[in-house]
Amino acid sequence: SATGQTAEQPTATAAAEPGSSSSTRRRLRNAQHKQHPQQQQQQQQQVPAPPDRQQSNQQQQLQQSQAAVAARGVGFETRSISSDPDYELPQGKLTETQVLLSHADKLHLDRYGFIVTAAEARARAARTRRTSAQAKQELRHVAKWRGMLGSSREDFMAYAAARPTKLKRRVRKGIPDEFRGLAWQYLSGGRELMQQHPGHYAHLLTSRSDPVDLEIMRDLNRTFPNHVFFHQRQGPGQQSLFHVLRAYSAHDRQVGYVQGMGFVTAILLMYMSEEEAFWTLTALLKGSSLHPPLEGMYQAGMPLLQQCLFQFHELLKQEQPKLGGHLEQEGVVPSMYCTHWFNTIFAYSLPFEQLLRVWDVFLLEGMKVVFRVGVALVLSAQEQLLGAPFERLVEGLNGRKFSLLARHPDALMKAALRIPVSRRLELLQLQYQQQVAAAQEAAAAARGSSGGGSTPEEARYPVVPVAMGPS
């Protein structure tokens, strides 16, 4: 499967492979020829504009004309596909692929398959540069993982049961990229589910069309459009993403489809086949013998997400009372900046090489690593955040420019993993559940006195137990 670089949208930060610029141009041109075999330029009927807007319209037409010239300069014409509701584009606009083609001389393809600028390529190279001694150490790390994985899932699970501390230490150092897809399936329990249900995924693909299909298709172009596997409209990557999300919506009608699921699924597809990605996603959301369920992130009312936001708010105040108090005083709450940290497991927020390290630990240790990384990122920016007003706080926390992200992934993981959270998260979970229970009792009492039916508050705040596990 293809693999990918910065999980950040719409731009990325990553390094380039030497001489990758010409390779990028060839792959993009080939993708464009496959994507539009019968390109036709459609004419849009012009609506007369008021006199005071004619000049603005002329400027817009000039910009569209220049965009068309740029597209023809690389061998293609613009087109409107407004008749296709899944891929609406205004008349005269370029597709993502055409924009990339018009800048192909300035772009690079990184080792994960992301299309990046030269500056982004240099930044990633600086972050991940290794000495010869470190390169040799990585080779030894790969050899250890090869022996640990064995020849089957049973071999790996036997090793994990016999030596859990050593497994945790090696996972925290990072799973070798060549073994990452297989290890993720083992750690999540997805491979076990796939072996227990042969043919089920293929059956789901034949299920009837569903209204959720249109929702999924509208989000495809928003999911890693700067990755070679997903950038092509209705190309192989987008088709695989659609298949997995549609199959899961048919598999679990209660959850169906929620936008954040697309990013999680796309990460999985970079490392495994459609069926493997489906069962890994299922194991994460429905739970397995190794993981508690995460479906509360996507159910109506998002009860697990509500709980995580409460826990993060309190955890940050405990870890750094001054900063936590300042955020609270300015009215900045976690839902304003870290919702996507939890419901995409940072897939939307981190440079890809750092995201992979977070996911390695997440697949073994669960959601607590999301809390650890989130707190570490905020603490790394506390000097800039302390004293800042509301607007600058929200901008800074959503800006993805935390100082830790400019360093090697090891720096982020060391800073995050030294923060103890397990016991505190358990206590905060209990506190949250008590508050929810009190709110439900009050709502039930109000309903009883009024003689009405169930209240929205009772449906919005169900209690969801989540085991955090040991540190």
C-alpha positions in Angstrom: 0.0 0.0 0.0 1.0 3.6 -0.4 2.4 5.5 2.6 2.1 9.2 3.4 3.6 12.4 4.9 2.1 15.3 6.8 -1.3 14.6 8.1 -1.8 18.3 8.0 -4.4 19.8 5.6 -4.2 21.3 3.1 -0.4 21.7 3.2 2.3 19.3 4.4 5.7 19.4 5.9 8.1 16.6 4.8 11.4 15.8 3.1 11.9 14.9 -0.5 13.7 12.0 -2.0 16.6 13.0 -4.1 15.6 13.7 -7.7 11.9 13.3 -6.8 10.7 16.5 -8.7 10.8 14.9 -12.1 9.2 11.7 -10.7 6.4 13.8 -9.3 5.7 15.4 -12.6 5.5 12.1 -14.4 3.2 10.5 -11.8 0.9 13.6 -11.8 0.7 13.7 -15.6 -0.1 10.0 -15.8 -2.7 10.4 -13.1 -4.3 13.4 -14.9 -4.5 11.5 -18.2 -6.2 8.6 -16.5 -8.5 10.9 -14.6 -9.9 12.9 -17.6 -9.8 10.8 -20.7 -12.5 12.9 -22.4 -12.0 16.5 -21.2 -14.5 19.0 -22.5 -14.7 22.7 -21.6 -18.3 23.6 -20.7 -19.7 27.1 -21.2 -21.5 28.7 -18.4 -24.3 31.1 -19.1 -23.4 34.6 -18.0 -25.9 36.6 -15.8 -25.8 40.3 -16.5 -24.1 42.1 -13.7 -25.1 45.6 -12.3 -22.8 48.4 -13.6 -21.1 48.8 -10.2 -20.0 45.1 -10.4 -18.9 44.9 -14.0 -15.3 45.8 -13.1 -15.2 43.1 -10.5 -16.6 40.6 -12.9 -14.0 41.5 -15.5 -11.2 40.9 -13.0 -12.7 37.6 -12.1 -12.9 36.6 -15.8 -9.3 37.6 -16.2 -8.2 35.4 -13.3 -10.1 32.5 -14.7 -8.6 33.1 -18.1 -5.1 33.1 -16.6 -5.9 29.8 -14.7 -7.0 28.3 -18.0 -3.8 29.3 -19.7 -1.8 27.8 -16.8 -3.7 24.5 -17.2 -3.2 24.5 -21.0 0.4 25.2 -20.4 0.8 21.8 -18.9 -1.4 20.1 -21.5 -4.9 20.3 -20.0 -8.0 22.5 -20.2 -10.2 23.5 -17.3 -13.7 22.1 -17.0 -16.8 22.4 -14.9 -18.1 19.3 -13.3 -21.0 21.0 -11.5 -23.3 18.3 -13.0 -21.6 15.8 -10.7 -22.9 16.7 -7.2 -20.1 14.7 -5.6 -17.3 16.9 -7.0 -18.7 20.4 -7.4 -16.3 22.9 -8.9 -17.1 26.5 -9.9 -16.8 27.2 -13.6 -13.2 28.0 -14.7 -11.5 26.7 -11.6 -8.7 24.2 -11.6 -8.8 20.8 -10.0 -6.2 19.9 -7.3 -4.3 17.8 -9.9 -4.2 20.7 -12.4 -2.9 23.1 -9.7 -0.2 20.6 -8.9 0.7 20.2 -12.5 1.1 23.9 -13.0 3.7 24.0 -10.1 5.3 20.6 -10.8 8.8 22.1 -11.2 8.7 23.3 -7.6 7.3 20.2 -6.0 8.8 17.1 -4.5 7.5 13.6 -3.6 8.5 12.6 -0.1 9.2 9.1 1.1 5.6 8.7 2.3 3.9 9.7 -0.9 3.1 13.3 0.0 3.6 16.1 -2.5 5.6 18.9 -0.8 7.4 22.1 -1.7 11.2 22.3 -1.7 11.1 24.2 1.6 9.0 21.6 3.2 11.3 18.9 1.9 14.3 20.6 3.5 12.5 21.1 6.8 11.7 17.4 7.0 15.2 16.4 6.1 16.5 18.5 8.9 14.1 17.0 11.4 14.9 13.4 10.5 18.6 13.5 9.7 20.5 10.5 11.2 24.1 9.8 11.9 25.8 6.6 10.6 25.7 5.2 14.1 21.9 5.9 14.4 21.4 4.3 11.0 23.1 1.1 12.2 21.0 1.2 15.3 17.8 1.4 13.2 18.9 -1.7 11.3 19.2 -3.6 14.5 15.8 -2.3 15.5 14.4 -3.7 12.3 16.0 -7.1 12.9 14.5 -7.2 16.4 11.0 -6.5 15.0 11.4 -9.1 12.3 12.1 -11.7 15.0 9.3 -10.4 17.3 6.6 -10.6 14.6 7.5 -14.2 13.8 5.6 -16.0 11.1 2.1 -15.5 12.2 -0.2 -13.5 14.4 -0.1 -16.2 17.0 3.7 -15.9 17.2 3.5 -12.2 17.8 0.7 -12.4 20.4 2.7 -15.1 22.3 5.7 -12.8 22.4 3.5 -9.9 23.5 2.0 -11.9 26.3 5.4 -13.2 27.5 7.3 -9.9 27.2 4.9 -7.0 27.5 7.4 -4.5 28.8 9.9 -5.2 26.0 7.1 -4.9 23.5 6.0 -1.5 24.9 9.6 -0.2 24.9 10.1 -1.2 21.2 6.7 0.2 20.1 7.6 3.5 21.8 10.8 3.7 19.9 8.8 3.4 16.7 7.6 0.4 14.6 9.8 0.0 11.4 7.8 1.3 8.5 8.1 -1.9 6.5 6.3 -3.8 9.4 3.9 -1.0 10.5 0.8 -2.2 8.6 1.0 -5.7 9.9 1.9 -4.7 13.4 -1.1 -2.3 13.5 -3.4 -5.1 12.5 -2.0 -7.3 15.3 -2.1 -4.7 18.0 -5.6 -3.4 17.2 -7.1 -6.9 16.9 -8.2 -6.2 13.3 -6.3 -9.2 11.8 -8.1 -11.5 14.3 -11.5 -10.1 13.3 -10.7 -10.5 9.6 -9.8 -14.1 10.1 -13.0 -14.8 12.1 -15.3 -13.3 9.4 -14.1 -14.3 5.9 -16.1 -12.9 3.1 -18.0 -10.4 5.2 -16.3 -7.3 3.8 -17.0 -8.4 0.2 -20.7 -8.9 1.1 -20.9 -5.4 2.6 -19.6 -4.0 -0.7 -22.6 -5.4 -2.5 -25.1 -3.8 -0.1 -27.7 -1.5 -1.4 -27.0 2.2 -2.0 -27.5 4.4 1.0 -28.1 8.1 1.5 -24.8 8.2 3.4 -23.0 7.5 0.1 -23.3 11.1 -0.9 -21.9 12.4 2.4 -18.9 10.1 2.0 -18.2 11.2 -1.6 -18.4 14.9 -0.7 -15.6 14.4 1.9 -13.3 12.4 -0.3 -11.5 15.4 -1.8 -10.9 16.9 1.7 -8.9 13.8 2.9 -5.2 14.2 2.2 -5.6 15.8 -1.3 -1.8 16.3 -1.3 -1.0 12.6 -1.2 -0.5 10.7 -4.4 -2.8 7.9 -3.4 -5.8 10.2 -2.7 -5.3 13.4 -4.8 -6.9 12.0 -8.0 -10.6 12.5 -8.2 -12.3 9.2 -8.2 -8.9 7.6 -8.5 -7.9 4.3 -6.8 -7.2 5.9 -3.4 -10.5 7.7 -3.3 -12.3 4.6 -4.4 -10.7 2.5 -1.7 -11.5 5.1 0.9 -15.1 5.2 -0.3 -15.4 1.4 -0.2 -14.2 1.1 3.4 -16.3 4.0 4.7 -19.4 2.7 2.9 -18.8 -0.8 4.1 -18.5 0.4 7.7 -21.7 2.5 7.5 -23.5 -0.7 6.3 -21.8 -2.8 9.0 -22.7 -0.4 11.9 -25.9 1.5 11.1 -25.9 3.1 14.6 -22.7 4.9 13.9 -22.9 5.1 10.1 -20.5 7.7 8.8 -18.9 10.7 10.5 -16.4 13.0 8.7 -13.5 12.3 11.2 -13.6 8.6 10.3 -12.3 9.4 6.8 -8.9 10.6 8.1 -8.5 7.5 10.4 -9.4 5.2 7.5 -7.0 7.0 5.0 -4.1 6.5 7.4 -4.9 2.8 7.6 -5.2 2.5 3.8 -1.7 3.9 3.4 -0.4 0.7 5.1 -2.9 -2.0 4.3 -5.5 -3.3 1.9 -9.1 -2.3 1.9 -10.3 -5.4 3.8 -7.5 -5.1 6.3 -8.3 -1.4 6.8 -12.0 -2.1 7.3 -11.4 -4.7 10.0 -8.8 -2.6 11.8 -11.2 0.3 11.8 -13.9 -2.0 13.1 -11.6 -3.3 15.8 -10.9 0.3 16.9 -14.5 1.5 16.9 -16.3 -1.6 18.2 -13.5 -2.8 20.5 -11.6 -6.0 20.6 -9.9 -8.2 23.2 -7.0 -5.7 23.2 -8.9 -2.3 22.9 -12.0 -0.7 24.4 -14.4 0.6 21.8 -14.0 4.1 20.4 -17.3 4.4 18.7 -18.5 6.9 21.3 -16.3 9.4 19.3 -18.8 9.2 16.4 -22.1 8.3 17.9 -25.0 10.8 18.2 -23.9 13.4 20.7 -20.3 12.1 20.6 -20.4 11.0 24.3 -16.8 9.7 24.4 -15.5 12.9 22.7 -17.4 15.0 25.4 -15.7 12.9 28.1 -12.3 13.3 26.6 -12.6 17.1 26.3 -13.6 17.3 29.9 -10.7 15.1 31.0 -8.2 17.1 28.8 -9.5 20.5 30.3 -9.0 19.3 33.8 -5.7 17.5 33.1 -4.2 20.6 31.6 -5.1 22.6 34.7 -3.5 20.0 36.9 -0.3 19.8 34.8 0.1 23.6 34.4 -2.3 25.5 36.7 -1.2 28.9 35.6 -1.7 28.2 31.9 -4.9 26.2 32.5 -6.3 29.1 34.6 -5.4 31.7 31.9 -7.2 29.6 29.2 -10.2 29.3 31.4 -10.3 32.9 32.3 -10.2 33.9 28.6 -13.0 31.4 27.8 -10.9 29.1 25.7 -12.1 25.5 26.1 -10.7 22.3 24.5 -13.6 22.0 22.0 -12.2 25.1 20.3 -8.9 23.6 19.4 -8.5 19.9 20.1 -11.7 18.1 19.0 -9.9 16.8 15.9 -7.0 15.6 18.1 -9.3 13.1 19.5 -11.7 12.2 16.7 -8.9 11.7 14.1 -6.2 10.6 16.5 -4.1 13.6 15.3 -4.4 12.5 11.7 -5.5 16.0 10.8 -2.9 17.9 12.9 0.6 16.4 13.0 3.4 16.1 10.5 3.3 12.6 9.2 6.5 11.3 10.6 5.4 12.4 14.1 1.9 11.1 13.5 3.2 7.6 12.8 5.0 7.5 16.1 1.8 8.6 18.0 -0.2 6.0 16.2 2.3 3.3 17.0 1.8 3.9 20.7 -1.9 4.5 20.3 -2.4 1.0 18.8 -0.7 -0.5 21.8 -1.6 1.7 24.7 -4.9 3.4 23.6 -6.3 6.9 23.9 -4.1 8.0 26.8 -1.3 8.8 24.4 -3.5 11.4 22.7 -3.9 13.2 26.1 -0.1 13.0 26.6 0.8 14.4 23.2 -1.9 17.1 23.5 -0.7 18.3 26.8 2.9 18.2 25.7 2.1 20.3 22.6 0.3 23.0 24.7 3.0 23.1 27.3 5.6 23.6 24.6 3.9 26.8 23.7 3.0 28.1 27.2 5.4 31.1 27.0 3.6 32.4 23.9 0.1 31.5 25.3 0.5 33.0 28.8 -0.9 36.6 28.8 -2.3 36.3 25.2 -5.8 37.4 24.6 -8.7 35.2 23.4 -8.1 35.7 19.7 -4.4 34.9 19.9 -4.9 31.9 22.1 -7.4 30.3 19.7 -5.1 31.1 16.7 -2.0 29.8 18.4 -3.6 26.5 19.6 -5.0 25.9 16.1 -1.9 27.0 14.2 0.0 23.8 14.3 3.2 25.7 14.9 4.1 24.1 18.2 7.9 24.2 18.8 8.0 20.4 19.4 6.9 19.8 15.9 10.0 21.4 14.4 12.2 18.8 16.1 12.8 15.1 15.6 9.8 12.8 16.4 11.8 11.4 19.3 11.5 14.8 21.0 7.7 14.8 20.9 7.4 11.3 22.2 9.9 11.8 25.0 8.1 15.0 26.2 4.7 13.3 26.0 5.5 9.9 27.6 7.0 11.5 30.6 3.6 13.0 31.6 1.8 10.6 33.9 -1.9 10.4 33.0 -3.3 7.0 33.7 -4.5 7.3 37.3 -5.6 10.9 36.8 -7.6 10.0 33.7 -9.4 7.3 35.6 -10.3 9.7 38.4 -11.5 12.4 35.9 -13.5 9.8 34.1 -15.3 8.9 37.4 -15.8 12.6 38.1 -17.3 13.2 34.6 -19.6 10.2 35.0 -20.8 11.5 38.3 -21.6 14.9 36.8 -23.4 13.3 33.9 -25.5 11.0 36.3 -26.4 14.1 38.3 -27.5 15.9 35.2 -29.6 12.9 34.1 -31.3 12.7 37.4 -32.1 16.4 37.3 -33.5 16.0 33.8 -35.5 13.0 34.8 -37.0 14.9 37.8 -37.9 17.8 35.5 -39.5 15.4 33.0 -41.5 13.7 35.8 -42.8 17.0 37.1 -43.8 18.2 33.7 -45.1 14.9 32.5 -43.1 15.1 29.3 -40.9 12.6 27.5 -37.2 12.1 27.5 -35.1 15.2 27.4 -32.3 16.0 25.0 -29.8 16.2 27.8 -30.3 12.6 28.7 -29.6 11.5 25.1 -26.7 13.9 24.8 -24.7 12.8 27.9 -24.8 9.0 28.2 -22.1 7.5 30.5 -19.5 5.7 28.5 -16.9 3.7 30.5 -13.4 3.7 28.9 -10.5 1.8 30.4 -7.3 3.7 30.1 -5.0 0.9 31.2 -1.7 1.1 33.1 1.1 3.6 32.5 
